[in-house]
């Protein structure tokens, strides 16, 4: 069985459980994913499936990618690899659906966080602001960053203003609340990284 799939984040909503409890969920369009390449240990050094998700226009596809996806019979926007145990069960062009998951199962979700551009230390790192009264001029600045005479330089990794967001983010142990196979939808409890229509990876939890 494949260890994961690709999906698209559609947004968040509320799901009412049979006991009347309202659960915040993220709705994800999960697959169907097409197997673009099967990697085997004898040839590639490991067993994995290269899955393709979402279609792209032929005019926006390079010739090398067209050749790579020719056997799969489709043009995919996104390609990702997922490890697999029994590689003999799969072939190029085969489709993988949300049937591999079950309601109540815990999964790990990987996505790309929202881009927030250039941000200061309060927004980027959660710094506390300075006093706003009594003549203070230190409101949202980072403060001193030096190290006196020794070592006389700014240490690498210092928390400072800069680019914030667009990072690969992993959220572990999220529960699957509902699966709707006819619509290729999966409802996951809580929030997952990324903006609406962003690509996410759903991984099975390691036993």
Secondary structure, DSSP 8 states (H G I E B T S, - for coil): -BSEEEEEEEEEEEEE-TTS-EEEEEEEEE--EEEEEEE-HHHHSS-EEEEEEEE--GGGS-HHHHHHTTTTTS-EEEEEEEEBS-GGG--TT-EE-GGG--TT-EEEEEEE-----EE-HHHHH------SSTT---SS-------TTTT-S--TT---SEE----EEEEEEEEEEEEEGGGTEEEEES--SS-TT-EEEEEE---
